[in-house]
Amino acid sequence: MRVGVLTIFPELFGPFLATSLVGRAVDRGLLAVEVHDLRDFTEDRHRSVDDEPYGGGGGMVMTAPPWIRAVRAMSAAAEPETRPWRVLLSPQGAPLDDAKVRELAGRRELLLLCGRYEGIDERVRLAVVDEEVSIGDYVLSGGELPAMVLIEAVSRQIPGVVGQADSVERESFRHGLLDHPHYTRPPVVEGLAVPEILLSGDHAAIARWRHEKALEATRAKRPDLLAKGQDDT
């Protein structure tokens, strides 16, 4: 899978792309990420990317021309059906939930647009953006952290990135439930013992216990997921 990133802070991505599962995916050629500096697509000597908003108000707005030039330059060589799917990271976007992650992972190539300041000129969204995606109902200073979240979430769906593929299928949200509790050595910590069932060797009983505990966790922490599952049936 190929991912392009447009940002005015490309240096933020270096450590992220060299670390843990994402770093190994890049090293093994399973994931290719190219980070581009938006300022390379400006045309003034100051490499300006922002200006005062029309209508007044505080803060600065990112200007449209550098974004439009950059996105079109990165899409120019591709046929319409193979060009990158262009995603603007925005708190106004569709939630980045498990279904959205799988949908994006099914695309051959993504181009992630990371805004800053008060936002990006609306004409960028109208001219060169395919969809907006949000990682939550809150505001950050820019789209770089959301882009990293999206890259890591999507990378886990690429075959070969996660060592045990079935562990991805068992993760929280995949089947409308949170994950079950996990335990490892030592058997007792602060007087809290590992549940006997996990030491029994009875795999069918363990599977039932894990499902029951996943249900309990979902009822206690995210009952909305159970309600959503009922609505979908």
For each residue, the residues with C-beta under 8 A, 3 or more apart:
1: 30 31 32 105 107 108 109 110 154 155 158
2: 32 33 34 84 108 109 110
3: 31 32 33 34 109 110 111 112 151 154
4: 33 34 35 36 74 84 109 110 111 112
5: 10 13 33 34 35 36 111 112 114 147
6: 36 38 67 70 71 74 111 112 113 114
7: 10 12 13 35 36 37 38 114 142 143 144 147
8: 37 38 39 49 114 116
9: 12 114 116 142 144
10: 5 7 13 35 36 37
11: 14
12: 7 9 16 144
13: 5 7 10 16 17 33 35 144 148
14: 11 17 18
15: 18 19
16: 12 13 19 22 148 151
17: 13 14 22 23 26 33 35
18: 14 15 23 26
19: 15 16 22 23
20: 23 24
21: 24 25 152 155 156 161 162
22: 16 17 19 25 26 31 151 152 155
23: 17 18 19 20 26 27
24: 20 21 27 28 161
25: 21 22 28 30 31 155 158 160 161
26: 17 18 22 23 29 30 31 32 33
27: 23 24
28: 24 25 160
29: 26 32
30: 1 25 26 155 158 159 160 161
31: 1 3 22 25 26 151 155 158 161
32: 1 2 3 26 29
33: 2 3 4 5 13 17 26 151
34: 2 3 4 5
35: 4 5 7 10 13 17
36: 4 5 6 7 10 40 70 74
37: 7 8 10 40
38: 6 7 8 41 42 49 66 67 70
39: 8 42 47 49 66
40: 36 37 70
41: 38 66 67 69 70 73
42: 38 39 46 47 48 49 65 66
43: 65
44: 47 48
45:
46: 42
47: 39 42 44
48: 42 44 51 63
49: 8 38 39 42 62 63 66
50: 60 61 62 63 116 117
51: 48 60 61 63
52: 60 61
53: 56 57 59 60 61 118
54:
55:
56: 53
57: 53 118
58: 118
59: 53 117 118
60: 50 51 52 53 117 118
61: 50 51 52 53 117 118 119 120 121
62: 49 50 66 67 115 116 117 119 120 121 124
63: 48 49 50 51 66 67 121
64: 67 68 120 121 123 124 127
65: 42 43 68 69
66: 38 39 41 42 49 62 63 69 70
67: 6 38 41 62 63 64 70 71 113 120 121 124 128
68: 64 65 71 72 123 124 127 128
69: 41 65 66 72 73
70: 6 36 38 40 41 66 67 73 74
71: 6 67 68 74 75 86 111 113 124 128 129
72: 68 69 75 76 128
73: 41 69 70 76
74: 4 6 36 70 71 84 111
75: 71 72 78 83 84 86 111 128
76: 72 73
77:
78: 75 82 83 84 109
79: 82 83
80: 83
81:
82: 78 79 108 109
83: 75 78 79 80 109
84: 2 4 74 75 78 109 110 111
85: 104 107 109 110 111 130 131
86: 71 75 110 111 113 128 129 130 131
87: 104 110 111 112 113 129 130 131 132 133 150
88: 93 113 115 120 124 125 129 131 132 133 143
89: 93 112 113 114 115 132 133 134 135 143 146 147 150
90: 93 115 119 132 133 134 143
91: 134 136 137 138 139 140
92: 132 134
93: 88 89 90 131 132 133 134
94: 100 131 132 133 134
95: 100 133 134 135 136
96: 100 101 133 134 135 146 149 150 153
97: 100 101 173
98: 101 102 171 173 174
99: 102 103
100: 94 95 96 97 103 104 133
101: 96 97 98 104 105 150 153 154 157
102: 98 99 105 106 157
103: 99 100 106 107
104: 85 87 100 101 107 110 133 150 154
105: 1 101 102 154 157 158
106: 102 103
107: 1 85 103 104 110
108: 1 2 82
109: 1 2 3 4 78 82 83 84 85
110: 1 2 3 4 84 85 86 87 104 107 154
111: 3 4 5 6 71 74 75 84 85 86 87
112: 3 4 5 6 87 89 143 147 150 151
113: 6 67 71 86 87 88 89 120 124 129 143
114: 5 6 7 8 9 89 142 143 144 146 147
115: 62 88 89 90 119 120 142 143
116: 8 9 50 62 141 142 143
117: 50 59 60 61 62
118: 53 57 58 59 60 61
119: 61 62 90 115
120: 61 62 64 67 88 113 115 124 125
121: 61 62 63 64 67 124
122: 125 126
123: 64 68 126 127
124: 62 64 67 68 71 88 113 120 121 127 128 129
125: 88 120 122 129 132
126: 122 123 129
127: 64 68 123 124
128: 67 68 71 72 75 86 124
129: 71 86 87 88 113 124 125 126 132
130: 85 86 87
131: 85 86 87 88 93 94
132: 87 88 89 90 92 93 94 125 129
133: 87 88 89 90 93 94 95 96 100 104 146 150
134: 89 90 91 92 93 94 95 96 137 146
135: 89 95 96 145 146 149 150
136: 91 95
137: 91 134
138: 91
139: 91
140: 91 143 145 146
141: 116
142: 7 9 114 115 116 145
143: 7 88 89 90 112 113 114 115 116 140 146 147
144: 7 9 12 13 114 147 148
145: 135 140 142 148 149
146: 89 96 114 133 134 135 140 143 149 150
147: 5 7 89 112 114 143 144 150 151
148: 13 16 144 145 151 152
149: 96 135 145 146 152 153
150: 87 89 96 101 104 112 133 135 146 147 153 154
151: 3 16 22 31 33 112 147 148 154 155
152: 21 22 148 149 155 156
153: 96 101 149 150 156 157
154: 1 3 101 104 105 110 150 151 157 158
155: 1 21 22 25 30 31 151 152 158 161
156: 21 152 153 161 162 168
157: 101 102 105 153 154 161 168
158: 1 25 30 31 105 154 155 161
159: 30 165
160: 25 28 30
161: 21 24 25 30 31 155 156 157 158
162: 21 156 165 167 168
163: 167
164: 167
165: 159 162 168 169
166: 169 170
167: 162 163 164 170 171
168: 156 157 162 165 171 174
169: 165 166 174
170: 166 167 174 179
171: 98 167 168 174 179
172: 177 178 179
173: 97 98 176 177 178 225
174: 98 168 169 170 171
175:
176: 173 218 225 226 228 229
177: 172 173 214 215 217 218 225
178: 172 173 214 217 218 221 222 225
179: 170 171 172 182 214 217
180: 209 210 211 213 214 217
181: 213 217
182: 179
183: 194 195 198
184:
185:
186: 189
187: 193 194 199
188: 191 192 193 194
189: 186 192
190:
191: 188
192: 188 189
193: 187 188 196
194: 183 187 188 198 199
195: 183 198 199 209
196: 193 199 200
197: 200 202 205 206 209
198: 183 194 195 206 209
199: 187 194 195 196
200: 196 197 205 206
201:
202: 197 205 206
203: 206 207
204: 207 208
205: 197 200 202 208 209
206: 197 198 200 202 203 209 210
207: 203 204 210 211
208: 204 205 211 212
209: 180 195 197 198 205 206 212 213
210: 180 206 207 213 214
211: 180 207 208 214 215
212: 208 209 215 216
213: 180 181 209 210 216 217
214: 177 178 179 180 210 211 217 218
215: 177 211 212 218 219
216: 212 213 219 220
217: 177 178 179 180 181 213 214 220 221
218: 176 177 178 214 215 221 222 223 225 226
219: 215 216 223 226
220: 216 217 223
221: 178 217 218
222: 178 218 225 226
223: 218 219 220 226 227
224: 227 228
225: 173 176 177 178 218 222 228 229
226: 176 218 219 222 223 229 230
227: 223 224 230 231
228: 176 224 225 231 232
229: 176 225 226 232 233
230: 226 227 233
231: 227 228
232: 228 229
233: 229 230
